[in-house]
Amino acid sequence: MEIDVSTRAETVACVGLERPDDVLSSERTTDRTWHVERVAPDAIGPRVDDGVGCVVVGDSSGETDPVEILEAARSRRSRVRTILWTGADDETAIERAIDAGVDDVVHRDTPGSRRVLANAIDGALEASATRRESARYRSIVERSPDAIVVHDVDGDVVAVNEQACRSLGYSRAELLERSIDDVEVGLDETELEDAWSGEFDDPTCLTGRHRRADGTEFPVEIHLDRISFDGEERIVAIARDVTRRKDRIRRIRALERKYRTLIDAAPDPIVVADADSGEIVEVNEAAETLFGRTREELVGTPQTVVHPADEREQYVEGFSAADDGIHRFRATDGRPLNVVDADGQTIPVEISRASVRLEGTTVVHGIFRDISERLERERQLESLNAAVRKLLEATTVDEIETIVRQTAIAVCDGRPDVDVDVVETPRRVPSPADDVAVRSGLARDDRSVPENETVTVETATSDGSVVVVAFDSQERLDAAGRELAELLAGAAASAVDRVGREKRLEERTEALSVLNQVLRHDVRNDVNLVCGWADLLLEDATGDARSRLETIRSAARHTVDLTNDARHLANAIVEDEPRELRPVDPGRFLESELEKLRTHHEDAVVCVAGSIPDVRVEADGMLSSVFGNVLNNAVRHNDTDRPEVTVSATADETTLVVRIADDGPGIPDDLKAVVFERGVKGLESPGTGLGLFLVNTLVDGYGGEVWIEDREPRGTVVAIELPLV
């Protein structure tokens, strides 16, 4: 609750005066204004409680005893100023008033008494105002969060506030018995004497340490001031406990050291700039290295100074205050980001930025990363990729060597000369799947290559020879260059191996074509001639001669079968032009081969279960060899006197499956998985081992599949699946 102290302080309570206005209306010697209030004798106590400037008690009314009124006023508030306005000459009555604590006595019958009364009231009000002001200041001092200690010139404590007692652990009485030497222990005797005896117009600030009653100490900040009080010189010491502040400063300094350490330890250059001014306030050692400038040269300059002059505008916004977190800085026009070193060299970089509050200021951390090596590496890898694409199309070793030499000069910093050789070797060499073997005079942990050093990479090819790629470095070849050289050598070795395999394949293909021609003409014609002569001789032969001729004819016919299989296989594998597949009617090929089977094997029972679906598959004329080989095998490998062959076919929306079943001995389980491989046949089989291999090769070329199934109670089923057009 607010109290208007000024108004109540100027109130004069009058008791026992007949006409108080007349009494108090005389001329005054000051400008102070009064509020005169007449109070009944029995109400003086409560009125004094409410607060008045002074009380004037008169004895002219005769209604009450003035001394009783004075005692009543003083009993309610001992420090209220009281004045007796009396006309009595009785010394006893005046003594009683003085004993009651009256402050002043004015005889109304004395000349000028009213002026004297006015002066007395003025003095009482002044004293009351002074007491109030003193109380107000004391309240302020007592409520101060700082310890306030007043010393005399000798250092003895003469006054303290409550905070001083709390902070030092003493009672007020105990502190008043001590001196500055008992409290201050942080300043030595000379420093304390200089501070105490010094002449200072303004307060002096010191840093010291105070000792508590329990002996513990704490840091303080002391403000000393010299004042005069009641004519005596006093020294006021205002002490503030700075323990928390020092702890906070220590923590801040520790964080600053850690911050500084982290920045300096960062491998990437870091620039710290003021978000408002754009000036650089800190850099780390990596930034000094990147820009080729010292910290002293960079701090205080605009952050844009490290960028090319024609690009600086786009970096101004980038180094203004950013959102929380780390953000990748991108140029507004999409151009690459660059910095310029002290020599004017442009360096491509990536920049990340982050805004933080540092000592009340927003700063932007710019984290730079030199990407020169990465870009160069990307360029080298692109050149290497282009070389690999060219190597895939190279047809000679000389062409491969030219490509490798040109690429090595482009991607390897050492500008090496290159030789590519293919060496025939009888020793065991790693297979192409093995790691590349590198021969050089260097340990593997030192990947760089000095000037005029040769790096030789040996890689085995599929035919057992070794591709040797030698790099003669004219300049120092660094670790990355050496790695690229080895990759290039590996690609070259693969290309050499491919060229060799293609050449060998071409030679084999040509030889197979010649063999196919021989089988088609010379061998087949001669064997057919043998078969013809055997048939003619058998017409007249008897006995042992006939038996020998039948053996000759059987062998000749087997040779014809063998040449047919070989011819068909050669046609399937080697053709002058790529095979042209077209939609064909599989039923037509199947019926043709069934008719041939019935003609050549009159003793066999050949039937078709159901009808052949009228569908189309993508194949060529060799489809007849597929059906013919399986049908002939069903009769040729049959151990019954009258072989039975049953053909069935089913079709769905996507495939046609033709099943050719016989009642022969069947195929053992251990042969089912390999029967379609080249040269595989049973121990008692009279075949060539090429028929089913040819079937599998042709069906695979048509995008189909062939497999073996068992037939109950005996026999074999060959299933041929072909995709529909």
MOSUL-V340926 format. One record per residue. PHI is phi in degrees with one decimal (NA if undefined). OMEGA is omega as a letter, one per 20 degrees, with the letter a starting at -180 (NA if undefined). Layout:
((PHI & OMEGA) (PHI & OMEGA))
//
This chain:
((NA & r) (-83.6 & r) (-121.5 & r) (-81.1 & a) (-65.7 & a) (-63.2 & a) (-67.7 & a) (-71.3 & a) (-67.4 & a) (-96.6 & r) (-87.6 & r) (-112.0 & r) (-88.0 & a) (-111.8 & r) (-132.8 & r) (80.7 & r) (-102.5 & a) (-67.9 & a) (-133.5 & a) (-60.9 & a) (-63.2 & r) (-67.1 & a) (-65.4 & a) (-99.4 & a) (-97.5 & a) (-74.4 & a) (-64.8 & a) (-110.6 & a) (-97.4 & r) (-129.2 & r) (-90.1 & a) (-66.0 & r) (-103.0 & a) (-119.8 & r) (-116.9 & a) (-89.0 & a) (-131.9 & r) (-85.6 & a) (-123.7 & r) (-69.1 & a) (-55.8 & a) (-78.5 & r) (-106.1 & a) (-65.5 & a) (-61.4 & r) (-57.6 & a) (-68.3 & r) (-65.7 & r) (-58.5 & a) (-74.2 & r) (101.4 & r) (-136.6 & a) (-72.3 & r) (-160.4 & a) (-123.2 & r) (-107.6 & a) (-113.0 & r) (-111.2 & r) (-118.4 & a) (-82.6 & a) (-78.8 & a) (71.6 & a) (-84.0 & a) (-152.7 & r) (-84.2 & a) (-58.9 & a) (-63.7 & r) (-63.4 & r) (-65.7 & r) (-61.3 & r) (-64.7 & r) (-65.0 & r) (-66.5 & a) (-69.8 & a) (-69.6 & r) (-85.9 & r) (-153.0 & a) (-68.2 & a) (-94.7 & r) (-69.2 & a) (-78.8 & a) (-126.9 & a) (-132.8 & r) (-99.9 & r) (-103.3 & a) (-132.6 & r) (-116.4 & a) (-83.6 & r) (-106.3 & a) (-72.5 & a) (-63.2 & a) (-65.5 & a) (-64.2 & a) (-68.0 & r) (-63.8 & r) (-59.7 & r) (-65.7 & r) (-64.8 & r) (-62.2 & r) (-75.7 & r) (98.9 & r) (-62.2 & a) (-88.9 & a) (-152.9 & r) (-125.0 & r) (-124.0 & r) (-82.9 & a) (-71.6 & a) (-87.6 & r) (-78.1 & r) (-56.6 & r) (72.0 & a) (-63.9 & a) (-67.5 & r) (-66.2 & r) (-63.1 & r) (-62.7 & r) (-60.4 & r) (-64.5 & r) (-64.8 & r) (-62.8 & r) (-59.3 & r) (-64.6 & r) (-64.3 & r) (-65.4 & r) (-64.0 & r) (-64.7 & r) (-63.5 & r) (-63.2 & r) (-63.9 & r) (-62.9 & r) (-64.1 & r) (-63.0 & r) (-62.6 & r) (-65.5 & a) (-64.8 & r) (-64.1 & r) (-62.2 & r) (-62.4 & r) (-63.3 & a) (-62.7 & a) (-67.3 & a) (-89.0 & a) (-64.0 & r) (-74.4 & r) (-98.2 & r) (-75.6 & r) (-120.0 & a) (-127.9 & r) (-104.3 & a) (-114.5 & r) (-85.2 & a) (-66.9 & r) (-87.9 & r) (96.4 & r) (-73.6 & a) (-78.2 & r) (-116.9 & r) (-160.1 & r) (-144.1 & r) (-102.3 & a) (-64.2 & a) (-63.8 & r) (-62.3 & r) (-64.2 & a) (-65.4 & a) (-68.9 & a) (-95.5 & r) (78.9 & r) (-110.6 & r) (-78.9 & r) (-61.8 & a) (-64.8 & r) (-67.1 & r) (-66.9 & a) (-67.8 & r) (-99.9 & a) (-116.5 & a) (-122.9 & a) (-61.7 & a) (-66.3 & r) (-76.6 & a) (-106.2 & a) (-88.6 & a) (-123.8 & a) (-85.2 & r) (-101.9 & r) (-75.7 & a) (-60.9 & a) (-67.2 & r) (-60.9 & a) (-68.0 & a) (-66.8 & r) (-63.7 & a) (-68.1 & a) (-76.2 & a) (-97.2 & a) (-68.2 & r) (-92.6 & r) (-139.3 & r) (-79.7 & r) (-110.1 & r) (-58.6 & r) (-101.3 & a) (-107.7 & r) (-128.6 & r) (-114.9 & a) (-141.3 & r) (-136.6 & r) (-103.1 & r) (-108.5 & r) (-80.9 & r) (-63.2 & a) (-86.5 & r) (93.4 & r) (-73.8 & a) (-122.7 & r) (-150.7 & a) (-75.3 & a) (-137.4 & r) (-112.0 & a) (-113.1 & r) (-110.3 & a) (-103.8 & r) (-144.0 & a) (-103.6 & a) (-131.0 & r) (-113.1 & a) (-134.7 & a) (53.1 & r) (80.6 & r) (-112.6 & a) (-80.8 & r) (-130.2 & r) (-119.0 & a) (-98.7 & r) (-111.9 & r) (-105.7 & a) (-111.3 & r) (-117.8 & r) (-69.5 & a) (-110.7 & r) (-58.4 & a) (-63.8 & a) (-63.7 & r) (-65.9 & r) (-62.0 & r) (-64.6 & r) (-64.2 & r) (-62.1 & r) (-64.0 & r) (-62.7 & a) (-66.6 & r) (-64.4 & r) (-64.6 & r) (-64.0 & r) (-64.8 & r) (-64.5 & r) (-60.7 & r) (-64.6 & r) (-63.9 & a) (-62.9 & a) (-63.7 & a) (-68.5 & a) (-79.7 & a) (-63.3 & a) (-71.4 & a) (-91.3 & r) (-63.0 & r) (-127.2 & r) (-120.7 & r) (-106.5 & a) (-125.1 & r) (-67.2 & a) (-66.7 & a) (-84.3 & a) (-89.8 & a) (79.1 & a) (-80.5 & r) (-75.3 & r) (-111.5 & r) (-163.1 & r) (-141.6 & r) (-102.6 & a) (-65.0 & r) (-63.2 & r) (-67.9 & r) (-59.0 & a) (-66.8 & a) (-61.5 & a) (-86.8 & a) (67.9 & a) (-131.1 & r) (-80.3 & r) (-59.2 & a) (-63.0 & r) (-74.6 & a) (-91.7 & a) (-64.4 & a) (95.7 & r) (-95.6 & r) (-61.1 & a) (-63.3 & a) (-70.4 & a) (-66.8 & a) (-86.6 & a) (-110.4 & r) (-56.6 & a) (-59.2 & a) (-82.9 & a) (-118.8 & a) (-67.0 & a) (-58.3 & a) (-70.0 & a) (-91.3 & a) (-63.7 & r) (-66.5 & a) (-63.6 & a) (-104.0 & r) (-79.3 & a) (-58.1 & r) (-105.9 & r) (-66.5 & r) (-61.6 & r) (92.1 & a) (-97.7 & a) (-127.1 & r) (-77.2 & r) (-82.9 & r) (-127.3 & r) (-67.4 & a) (-65.2 & a) (-99.7 & r) (80.1 & a) (-72.4 & r) (-63.0 & r) (-92.1 & a) (-139.0 & r) (-126.0 & a) (-123.4 & r) (-87.0 & a) (-63.4 & r) (-89.5 & r) (84.7 & r) (-78.4 & r) (-85.0 & a) (-122.7 & r) (-71.0 & a) (-140.8 & r) (-109.1 & a) (-128.6 & r) (-113.8 & a) (-132.7 & r) (-153.6 & r) (-95.5 & r) (-140.2 & r) (-94.2 & a) (-134.1 & r) (53.8 & r) (80.3 & a) (-121.1 & r) (-83.7 & r) (-123.7 & r) (-115.2 & r) (-89.3 & r) (-104.8 & a) (-104.5 & a) (-101.9 & r) (-136.7 & r) (-69.9 & a) (-109.3 & r) (-59.3 & a) (-65.3 & a) (-65.1 & r) (-63.7 & r) (-65.0 & r) (-63.0 & r) (-62.8 & r) (-63.8 & r) (-63.6 & a) (-65.5 & r) (-64.9 & r) (-63.4 & r) (-65.1 & r) (-61.9 & r) (-62.1 & r) (-65.2 & r) (-62.2 & r) (-62.2 & r) (-68.7 & a) (-64.8 & r) (-66.8 & a) (-103.2 & a) (-67.3 & a) (-117.5 & a) (-136.3 & r) (-65.9 & r) (-60.6 & r) (-64.3 & r) (-62.7 & a) (-61.9 & r) (-63.4 & a) (-62.7 & a) (-64.7 & a) (-62.8 & a) (-62.5 & a) (-70.1 & a) (-60.6 & r) (-65.2 & a) (-78.7 & a) (-106.3 & a) (-103.3 & a) (-62.5 & a) (-76.6 & a) (47.8 & a) (-77.6 & r) (-88.0 & a) (-128.3 & r) (-126.5 & r) (-119.5 & a) (-128.0 & r) (-112.5 & a) (-112.6 & r) (-77.5 & a) (-140.1 & r) (-84.2 & a) (-77.2 & r) (-74.8 & r) (-121.0 & r) (-62.0 & r) (-75.6 & r) (-57.9 & a) (-78.2 & a) (-71.0 & r) (-65.8 & r) (-66.8 & r) (-94.4 & a) (-118.7 & r) (-109.7 & r) (-159.5 & a) (-86.4 & a) (-108.6 & r) (-71.8 & a) (-68.4 & a) (-79.5 & r) (-106.5 & a) (-83.3 & r) (-78.6 & a) (-128.6 & a) (-67.3 & r) (-62.9 & r) (58.1 & r) (-101.3 & a) (-106.9 & r) (-106.5 & a) (-115.0 & r) (-114.5 & r) (-110.6 & r) (-135.9 & a) (-76.6 & r) (-103.1 & a) (-69.9 & a) (-96.7 & r) (94.6 & r) (-83.2 & a) (-125.2 & r) (-92.7 & a) (-110.3 & r) (-113.7 & a) (-111.1 & r) (-110.8 & r) (-96.0 & a) (-80.7 & r) (-79.5 & r) (-126.8 & r) (-62.3 & r) (-102.5 & a) (-73.7 & a) (-60.7 & r) (-65.2 & r) (-64.0 & r) (-64.4 & r) (-62.4 & r) (-63.0 & r) (-61.1 & a) (-68.7 & r) (-62.1 & r) (-64.3 & r) (-64.9 & r) (-62.2 & r) (-64.1 & r) (-64.6 & r) (-63.1 & r) (-62.8 & r) (-65.3 & r) (-62.3 & r) (-61.8 & r) (-63.5 & r) (-59.8 & r) (-64.0 & r) (-64.6 & r) (-63.7 & r) (-66.7 & r) (-64.8 & r) (-65.3 & r) (-63.1 & r) (-64.9 & a) (-67.2 & r) (-63.2 & r) (-63.9 & r) (-64.9 & r) (-66.6 & r) (-63.3 & r) (-63.4 & r) (-61.3 & r) (-61.9 & r) (-66.2 & r) (-63.8 & r) (-64.3 & a) (-66.0 & a) (-111.8 & a) (-65.3 & a) (-64.2 & a) (-62.3 & a) (-63.7 & a) (-65.4 & a) (-68.8 & r) (-61.3 & r) (-64.8 & r) (-61.0 & a) (-61.9 & a) (-63.2 & r) (-64.0 & r) (-64.7 & r) (-62.7 & a) (-65.0 & a) (-68.5 & a) (-66.9 & a) (-64.7 & a) (-110.5 & a) (-81.1 & r) (-141.7 & r) (62.1 & a) (-62.6 & a) (-61.2 & a) (-65.1 & r) (-62.2 & r) (-67.2 & r) (-64.6 & r) (-63.8 & r) (-63.5 & r) (-62.1 & a) (-64.0 & r) (-62.3 & r) (-65.3 & a) (-65.6 & r) (-62.8 & r) (-61.5 & r) (-65.3 & r) (-61.5 & r) (-59.5 & a) (-62.7 & r) (-67.7 & r) (-62.6 & r) (-62.1 & a) (-64.3 & r) (-63.6 & r) (-64.4 & r) (-64.3 & r) (-62.9 & r) (-63.4 & a) (-72.4 & a) (-92.5 & a) (-118.0 & r) (-137.6 & r) (-65.2 & r) (-121.0 & r) (-59.0 & r) (-65.9 & r) (-104.0 & r) (-85.7 & a) (-148.0 & r) (-66.1 & r) (-131.2 & r) (-91.7 & a) (-65.2 & r) (-61.4 & a) (-63.9 & r) (-65.4 & a) (-65.4 & r) (-62.5 & r) (-63.2 & a) (-70.9 & r) (-65.1 & r) (-63.9 & r) (-64.0 & a) (-62.6 & r) (-63.1 & a) (-68.9 & a) (-82.3 & a) (-130.5 & a) (-68.4 & a) (-82.2 & a) (-85.6 & r) (-101.0 & a) (-118.5 & r) (-141.2 & r) (-116.9 & r) (-87.2 & a) (79.2 & a) (-109.8 & r) (-86.8 & a) (-57.8 & r) (-86.1 & a) (-131.2 & r) (-126.8 & r) (-124.3 & a) (-92.9 & a) (-157.5 & r) (-141.0 & a) (-64.4 & a) (-72.0 & r) (-61.8 & r) (-63.2 & r) (-66.2 & r) (-61.5 & a) (-65.4 & a) (-61.8 & a) (-63.4 & a) (-68.2 & r) (-64.2 & r) (-62.9 & r) (-62.9 & a) (-62.4 & r) (-92.4 & a) (-64.3 & a) (-97.5 & a) (-85.1 & a) (-104.9 & r) (-98.3 & r) (-71.2 & a) (-130.7 & a) (-60.6 & r) (-118.2 & r) (-126.4 & a) (-121.8 & a) (-113.6 & r) (-138.4 & a) (-147.0 & r) (-133.9 & a) (-140.3 & r) (-118.8 & a) (-72.0 & a) (-123.4 & a) (-138.1 & r) (-115.8 & r) (-119.1 & r) (-105.7 & r) (-113.6 & r) (-115.1 & a) (-110.3 & r) (-128.4 & r) (-111.3 & a) (-80.4 & a) (-72.4 & a) (84.1 & a) (-111.9 & r) (-57.3 & a) (-60.4 & a) (-71.5 & r) (-100.8 & a) (-61.6 & a) (-77.2 & a) (-123.5 & a) (-63.3 & a) (-89.9 & r) (-82.8 & a) (-66.2 & r) (81.7 & a) (-86.6 & r) (-158.2 & r) (-71.9 & a) (-63.2 & a) (-94.3 & a) (-72.0 & r) (-86.1 & a) (-79.3 & a) (-94.4 & a) (80.5 & a) (-109.9 & a) (-60.3 & a) (-69.7 & r) (-62.4 & r) (-63.8 & r) (-57.9 & a) (-63.1 & a) (-62.9 & a) (-66.9 & a) (-62.3 & r) (-61.2 & r) (-65.1 & r) (-86.9 & a) (82.7 & a) (-106.6 & a) (-150.5 & r) (-133.4 & a) (-150.6 & a) (-107.7 & r) (-126.8 & r) (-82.4 & r) (-115.7 & r) (-98.3 & j) (-81.8 & r) (-152.3 & r) (113.3 & a) (-133.4 & r) (-120.7 & r) (-102.8 & a) (-102.4 & a) (-118.6 & a) (-108.6 & a) (-126.9 & r) (-72.6 & r) (-80.1 & r) (-75.2 & NA))
//
